Amino acid sequence: MNIELTTKEFRRLLDLVYIGNWILNSTRGDDRFDDYDHVESKLFSLCRKNGMNALVERWEGADIPSQAFSDGGIHEAIMDYEDTVFFEILAEELARRDMGYVEVSSSNYDELVSRMDDYIAEFEAHGTDNLALTDE
């Protein structure tokens, strides 16, 4: 298979592959999906042929994203995504709790969304500063 990409498109593809592999493997410890690591390594090895040597380094016989690549802002994008997902899931879980964990239906969907929006507004204003756990 051959894919023709501009330098900019190839650079974006590296970002996408890195982010995808990060999501799949970063929490798996020794139980990584090796086939995704292999694809990432294969793509990053192409950096050398395309004038992007700073983006790749060798480690234990494999081509991996370099420190320069991972320090280049990609983790800020991942953290932004993780923060958004965290707060959206938390808002939905709190809203569902407030509603007694009833099955979501067309009759209560607007209430769920309204409660979620209220929580999201709180998180945007104060993060988790106002969250408290109580013994009830």
Phi and psi in degrees as a GROMACS rama.xvg file:
@    title "Ramachandran Plot"
@    xaxis  label "Phi"
@    yaxis  label "Psi"
@TYPE xy
-124.529  136.895  ASN-2
-127.88  128.417  ILE-3
-98.7283  125.045  GLU-4
-131.691  147.74  LEU-5
-73.2844  167.595  THR-6
-59.0117  -42.2096  THR-7
-64.0066  -43.2755  LYS-8
-63.5186  -40.7624  GLU-9
-62.3421  -42.1392  PHE-10
-62.171  -40.4782  ARG-11
-66.8858  -37.4326  ARG-12
-63.0183  -40.0182  LEU-13
-58.7435  -43.4786  LEU-14
-59.8814  -47.6168  ASP-15
-61.9998  -43.4278  LEU-16
-64.8579  -43.8683  VAL-17
-61.608  -47.5005  TYR-18
-61.7421  -44.9547  ILE-19
-61.2795  -45.1975  GLY-20
-67.6297  -35.9278  ASN-21
-60.4633  -47.5004  TRP-22
-63.4754  -41.9205  ILE-23
-72.7117  -37.187  LEU-24
-115.27  -15.6606  ASN-25
-64.3757  -23.2343  SER-26
-106.34  5.80534  THR-27
-92.0097  -5.7528  ARG-28
58.7412  -127.501  GLY-29
-80.7127  -5.07742  ASP-30
-99.4633  46.3521  ASP-31
-73.0523  156.532  ARG-32
-82.2678  95.7923  PHE-33
-62.2066  -30.9688  ASP-34
-66.46  -30.9004  ASP-35
-73.618  -38.1663  TYR-36
-60.2109  -39.5956  ASP-37
-63.7508  -45.3454  HIS-38
-63.7388  -42.7641  VAL-39
-59.8737  -45.7017  GLU-40
-61.0311  -42.5898  SER-41
-62.1577  -44.1899  LYS-42
-69.2429  -42.9486  LEU-43
-66.916  -26.9969  PHE-44
-63.5699  -25.6686  SER-45
-70.9213  -13.4985  LEU-46
-59.2008  -37.9178  CYS-47
-63.1674  -34.753  ARG-48
-82.1593  -9.09315  LYS-49
-122.11  26.0685  ASN-50
69.2274  25.1817  GLY-51
-121.417  43.0489  MET-52
-56.1504  -31.7039  ASN-53
-66.7621  -15.1392  ALA-54
-92.098  -4.57938  LEU-55
-134.539  146.815  VAL-56
-144.547  163.216  GLU-57
-95.3849  137.68  ARG-58
-148.377  120.496  TRP-59
51.0168  42.4446  GLU-60
80.5324  4.16878  GLY-61
-120.3  149.81  ALA-62
-83.1571  128.253  ASP-63
-132.286  161.887  ILE-64
-59.2519  135.467  PRO-65
-74.648  167.615  SER-66
-61.2445  -37.9472  GLN-67
-60.8603  -39.6347  ALA-68
-64.6671  -52.0641  PHE-69
-69.4813  -23.5966  SER-70
-86.0621  -2.29451  ASP-71
-84.2147  12.4894  GLY-72
111.955  -8.84294  GLY-73
-65.3548  -34.598  ILE-74
-72.7534  -26.2955  HIS-75
-65.569  -39.6344  GLU-76
-64.7327  -41.2198  ALA-77
-64.6084  -43.1732  ILE-78
-64.7019  -38.7114  MET-79
-59.9143  -44.261  ASP-80
-62.2825  -48.0657  TYR-81
-61.3178  -41.5796  GLU-82
-61.8563  -45.5813  ASP-83
-61.2221  -47.3104  THR-84
-62.814  -44.4576  VAL-85
-55.6959  -52.047  PHE-86
-68.548  -34.8696  PHE-87
-67.6219  -42.4758  GLU-88
-66.2004  -44.5033  ILE-89
-60.4592  -44.6366  LEU-90
-60.9799  -43.1946  ALA-91
-66.6898  -42.8169  GLU-92
-62.9553  -42.6094  GLU-93
-66.7366  -40.4606  LEU-94
-64.1342  -43.1979  ALA-95
-65.0425  -39.2944  ARG-96
-60.1904  -46.8253  ARG-97
-59.1151  -29.0564  ASP-98
-93.3696  8.74817  MET-99
76.3602  22.8115  GLY-100
56.083  33.0247  TYR-101
-69.1766  154.226  VAL-102
-60.711  132.622  GLU-103
-75.0405  131.314  VAL-104
-141.476  176.849  SER-105
-64.005  -25.0189  SER-106
-78.309  -22.5955  SER-107
-121.031  4.2135  ASN-108
-60.6518  -44.494  TYR-109
-62.281  -36.8052  ASP-110
-65.3491  -43.2247  GLU-111
-58.7744  -48.8773  LEU-112
-62.2824  -40.8782  VAL-113
-62.7363  -44.5258  SER-114
-64.4991  -42.2329  ARG-115
-60.5428  -43.8776  MET-116
-59.9403  -39.3354  ASP-117
-63.1543  -43.6481  ASP-118
-65.6459  -42.9823  TYR-119
-60.179  -42.3175  ILE-120
-60.879  -40.7749  ALA-121
-63.1322  -44.7033  GLU-122
-65.9923  -37.1583  PHE-123
-65.484  -35.6451  GLU-124
-79.9954  -36.8294  ALA-125
-133.469  5.21969  HIS-126
58.9837  -133.354  GLY-127
-101.523  10.4335  THR-128
-56.8356  -32.8144  ASP-129
-97.3741  5.70508  ASN-130
-78.7774  139.301  LEU-131
-142.398  142.337  ALA-132
-100.338  135.64  LEU-133
-128.61  156.251  THR-134
-93.2163  116.758  ASP-135
